[in-house]
Amino acid sequence: MATKKATKSKPATKTAPKTFWGKLRTFLFKLTLWFFGISIFLVIVFKFVPVPFTPLMAVRAIENSTEGKGLVCSHKWVPLEDISMNLQKAVVASEDGYFLKHNGFDFGAMQKAYSSNQKGRKLKGGSTISQQTAKNVFLWQGRSYVRKALEAYFTVLIELIWGKERIMEVYLNSIEMGDGVYGAEAASKIWFHKSAKDLSKYEAASIAAILPSPRKYKATNSSSYVERRKNKTLRVMRQVGTLHY
């Protein structure tokens, strides 16, 4: 009677435990994937959905709370067609003359800002409307290299996914335009007691003139410095022409 030989089963191979650096690499890789996935998802969502609040609004609320001030946050989203073309031209004239021509970055303005800062003059940023929008909606305030790198990343994303018209719409609805005042509609009501769609050229220039320091400057009863900015903005607005997004 034939006997079957017992076959020896091969011992299961054990995977070597991961080292600390291996675990760290895996964690960082997964974290990177999550960051790209969430960031792209948010940019796609905000292409269609109004931005309800920004990190700056939260920061200002915390600051006011710690300083014992009341919680003041005036913000109302309105579509771009309900924002005066005068204000759209005013922010282009004041903040980013090449908004419709660049792809998110004005390297000429950045070089001028760098040269001016190196000479010890008043600190300038050289940021475009696209960069300011990316910073206001997705990031915190500050001048660190990490934040600037993330700002560049989000700027590329919104330029690719949103386009100029949506960038302008989000910008004019989210930017700080006074102490606790965010967006064109709230600013128009606070400063001129009217809707954003009814702003005159001078009123639009008045709001655009305070954007570098909206909590320091006033759009009405302005200082001589702000009045000079208004007049300069008005002059440049005549050269902007029609905005074709």
C-alpha positions as CSV (number, residue, x, y, z in Angstrom):
1,M,0.0,0.0,0.0
2,A,1.5,3.3,-1.2
3,T,2.1,5.9,1.5
4,K,1.9,9.6,0.8
5,K,4.8,11.6,1.8
6,A,3.9,14.5,4.1
7,T,4.7,17.8,2.4
8,K,6.3,20.4,4.6
9,S,4.6,23.8,4.5
10,K,6.9,26.7,4.1
11,P,7.0,29.0,7.1
12,A,5.2,32.3,6.7
13,T,7.5,35.1,5.9
14,K,7.4,37.8,8.5
15,T,7.5,41.4,7.3
16,A,10.1,43.4,9.1
17,P,8.7,46.0,11.4
18,K,8.9,49.5,10.1
19,T,11.5,51.8,11.5
20,F,10.6,55.2,12.9
21,W,11.7,56.9,9.7
22,G,9.7,54.5,7.6
23,K,6.6,55.2,9.6
24,L,7.3,58.9,9.3
25,R,7.6,58.7,5.5
26,T,4.3,56.8,5.3
27,F,2.6,59.4,7.5
28,L,3.9,62.3,5.6
29,F,3.0,60.7,2.3
30,K,-0.6,60.1,3.5
31,L,-0.8,63.6,4.9
32,T,0.3,65.1,1.6
33,L,-2.3,63.1,-0.3
34,W,-5.0,64.3,2.2
35,F,-3.8,67.9,1.8
36,F,-4.0,67.8,-2.0
37,G,-7.3,66.0,-1.9
38,I,-9.0,68.4,0.6
39,S,-7.5,71.6,-1.0
40,I,-8.6,70.7,-4.5
41,F,-12.1,69.6,-3.2
42,L,-12.5,73.0,-1.4
43,V,-11.5,75.0,-4.4
44,I,-14.0,73.1,-6.6
45,V,-16.8,73.6,-4.0
46,F,-16.1,77.3,-3.7
47,K,-16.2,77.7,-7.5
48,F,-20.0,77.3,-7.1
49,V,-20.8,77.9,-3.4
50,P,-20.5,81.3,-1.7
51,V,-17.6,81.5,0.8
52,P,-19.4,81.7,4.2
53,F,-16.4,82.9,6.2
54,T,-12.7,83.3,6.0
55,P,-9.8,82.5,8.5
56,L,-9.3,86.3,8.9
57,M,-12.9,86.7,10.1
58,A,-12.2,84.1,12.8
59,V,-8.9,85.7,13.8
60,R,-10.6,89.2,14.1
61,A,-13.4,87.7,16.1
62,I,-10.9,86.1,18.6
63,E,-8.9,89.4,18.7
64,N,-12.0,91.4,19.5
65,S,-13.0,88.9,22.1
66,T,-9.7,89.0,23.9
67,E,-9.7,92.8,23.8
68,G,-13.1,93.0,25.3
69,K,-14.8,94.4,22.2
70,G,-18.1,93.3,20.9
71,L,-18.3,90.8,18.1
72,V,-18.7,92.9,15.0
73,C,-18.8,91.1,11.6
74,S,-20.7,92.7,8.8
75,H,-20.7,90.4,5.7
76,K,-23.2,89.6,3.0
77,W,-22.5,87.7,-0.1
78,V,-23.9,89.1,-3.4
79,P,-23.3,87.9,-7.0
80,L,-20.8,89.8,-9.1
81,E,-23.6,91.3,-11.2
82,D,-24.8,93.1,-8.1
83,I,-21.5,94.8,-7.5
84,S,-20.9,98.0,-9.4
85,M,-18.5,97.8,-12.3
86,N,-17.1,101.0,-10.8
87,L,-15.8,99.0,-7.8
88,Q,-14.5,96.2,-10.0
89,K,-12.5,98.8,-11.9
90,A,-11.4,100.6,-8.8
91,V,-9.8,97.5,-7.2
92,V,-8.0,96.7,-10.5
93,A,-6.8,100.3,-10.7
94,S,-5.7,100.3,-7.1
95,E,-4.5,96.8,-6.4
96,D,-3.7,94.9,-9.6
97,G,-3.5,96.7,-12.9
98,Y,-2.6,93.5,-14.9
99,F,-5.3,91.3,-13.3
100,L,-6.8,90.2,-16.6
101,K,-3.5,89.7,-18.2
102,H,-1.4,87.7,-15.7
103,N,-1.8,84.0,-14.7
104,G,-2.0,84.8,-11.0
105,F,1.4,86.4,-10.4
106,D,2.7,89.8,-11.5
107,F,6.5,89.2,-11.4
108,G,7.2,92.8,-12.3
109,A,5.3,94.2,-9.3
110,M,6.9,91.6,-7.1
111,Q,10.4,92.7,-8.3
112,K,9.6,96.3,-7.6
113,A,8.2,95.5,-4.2
114,Y,11.4,93.5,-3.4
115,S,13.6,96.3,-4.5
116,S,11.7,98.9,-2.5
117,N,11.8,96.7,0.6
118,Q,15.5,96.2,0.2
119,K,16.1,99.9,0.2
120,G,14.3,100.2,3.5
121,R,11.3,101.9,2.2
122,K,7.7,101.2,3.3
123,L,7.1,97.5,3.2
124,K,5.2,96.5,0.1
125,G,3.8,93.1,-0.9
126,G,3.3,93.1,-4.7
127,S,0.5,90.6,-4.4
128,T,-2.1,90.3,-7.1
129,I,-5.9,90.1,-6.6
130,S,-5.6,86.3,-7.2
131,Q,-2.9,86.0,-4.5
132,Q,-4.9,88.1,-2.0
133,T,-8.0,86.0,-2.7
134,A,-6.1,82.7,-2.2
135,K,-4.7,84.1,1.1
136,N,-8.0,85.5,2.4
137,V,-10.1,82.4,1.7
138,F,-7.7,79.5,2.5
139,L,-4.8,80.8,4.6
140,W,-3.8,82.8,7.6
141,Q,-2.1,86.2,7.7
142,G,1.6,86.5,8.0
143,R,4.8,86.6,5.9
144,S,6.4,83.2,6.5
145,Y,7.9,81.2,3.6
146,V,5.5,78.3,4.3
147,R,2.5,80.6,4.0
148,K,3.8,82.2,0.8
149,A,4.4,78.8,-0.7
150,L,0.8,77.7,0.1
151,E,-0.4,81.0,-1.2
152,A,1.3,80.3,-4.5
153,Y,-0.2,76.8,-4.6
154,F,-3.8,78.0,-4.0
155,T,-3.3,80.9,-6.5
156,V,-2.4,78.4,-9.2
157,L,-5.5,76.3,-8.3
158,I,-8.0,79.1,-8.3
159,E,-6.6,80.5,-11.6
160,L,-7.0,77.1,-13.2
161,I,-10.4,76.1,-11.6
162,W,-12.2,79.4,-11.0
163,G,-11.1,81.8,-13.7
164,K,-10.9,85.6,-13.4
165,E,-14.6,86.3,-13.0
166,R,-15.0,84.0,-10.1
167,I,-11.8,85.2,-8.5
168,M,-13.1,88.8,-8.7
169,E,-16.5,87.8,-7.2
170,V,-14.9,85.9,-4.3
171,Y,-12.4,88.7,-3.7
172,L,-15.0,91.5,-3.6
173,N,-17.2,89.4,-1.3
174,S,-14.4,88.3,1.2
175,I,-11.8,91.0,1.5
176,E,-11.7,93.2,4.7
177,M,-13.0,96.6,3.9
178,G,-13.2,98.2,7.3
179,D,-13.1,97.2,11.0
180,G,-15.3,94.1,11.1
181,V,-16.5,94.8,7.6
182,Y,-16.1,92.2,4.9
183,G,-17.1,92.3,1.2
184,A,-18.5,95.0,-1.1
185,E,-22.1,94.9,0.0
186,A,-21.4,95.3,3.7
187,A,-18.8,98.1,3.0
188,S,-21.2,100.0,0.7
189,K,-23.9,99.9,3.4
190,I,-21.5,100.9,6.2
191,W,-19.6,103.7,4.3
192,F,-22.2,105.0,1.9
193,H,-25.6,103.6,3.1
194,K,-26.4,102.1,-0.3
195,S,-26.1,98.8,-2.1
196,A,-22.8,97.8,-3.8
197,K,-24.5,97.9,-7.2
198,D,-25.2,101.6,-6.8
199,L,-21.7,102.8,-6.0
200,S,-20.5,105.9,-8.0
201,K,-16.9,106.1,-9.3
202,Y,-15.8,108.3,-6.4
203,E,-17.4,106.0,-3.8
204,A,-15.8,102.9,-5.4
205,A,-12.4,104.6,-5.4
206,S,-12.9,105.6,-1.8
207,I,-13.4,102.0,-0.8
208,A,-10.5,100.7,-2.9
209,A,-8.2,103.4,-1.4
210,I,-8.5,102.0,2.1
211,L,-7.7,98.4,1.2
212,P,-4.0,98.4,2.2
213,S,-5.1,99.1,5.8
214,P,-8.9,98.9,6.1
215,R,-8.9,99.0,9.9
216,K,-6.7,102.1,9.9
217,Y,-8.1,104.2,7.1
218,K,-11.6,105.5,6.5
219,A,-13.5,105.6,3.2
220,T,-15.4,108.7,4.3
221,N,-14.0,111.7,6.3
222,S,-10.7,110.5,5.1
223,S,-7.2,111.7,5.8
224,S,-5.2,113.6,3.2
225,Y,-3.2,110.5,2.4
226,V,-6.4,108.5,1.6
227,E,-7.8,111.4,-0.4
228,R,-4.6,111.3,-2.6
229,R,-5.1,107.6,-3.0
230,K,-8.7,108.1,-4.1
231,N,-7.7,110.7,-6.7
232,K,-5.0,108.5,-8.1
233,T,-7.4,105.5,-8.3
234,L,-9.9,107.6,-10.1
235,R,-7.3,108.7,-12.7
236,V,-6.2,105.1,-13.3
237,M,-9.8,103.9,-13.5
238,R,-10.2,105.9,-16.7
239,Q,-7.5,103.9,-18.3
240,V,-8.8,100.5,-17.2
241,G,-11.5,100.3,-19.8
242,T,-14.1,97.5,-20.0
243,L,-13.4,94.4,-18.0
244,H,-13.9,91.3,-20.1
245,Y,-13.5,88.3,-17.8
